[in-house]
Amino acid sequence: MNTPTTQSLDQLPSGSLAKVHALRGGSLASRLAALGLTPGTPLVVLRNNTHGPLLVMVRDTRLAMGRGEAAKILVERTGP
């Protein structure tokens, strides 16, 4: 049986499909959860360039976030 591997959101390339595994960061985790980033939620990485903010689609909403925030979101990749 394969165990799912997790990585931080900032490591996924544009076009990746994933689901949220866990949130790190105390008060930041609460803020991210309030935005809809809760464990088990699917997301799509719309844009992840080598610098600048990431753009993700979560629950039919586009969210832009900084690299530091994205590094605190652990995800499990589910597609390309």
HELIX and SHEET records of a PDB file:
HELIX    1   1 LEU A    9  GLN A   11  5                                   3    
HELIX    2   2 SER A   27  ALA A   34  1                                   8    
HELIX    3   3 ARG A   67  ALA A   71  1                                   5    
SHEET    1   A 6 THR A   6  SER A   8  0                                        
SHEET    2   A 6 ILE A  73  ARG A  77 -1                                        
SHEET    3   A 6 LEU A  17  LEU A  23 -1                                        
SHEET    4   A 6 PRO A  42  ARG A  47 -1                                        
SHEET    5   A 6 LEU A  54  VAL A  58 -1                                        
SHEET    6   A 6 THR A  61  MET A  65 -1                                        
END                                                                             
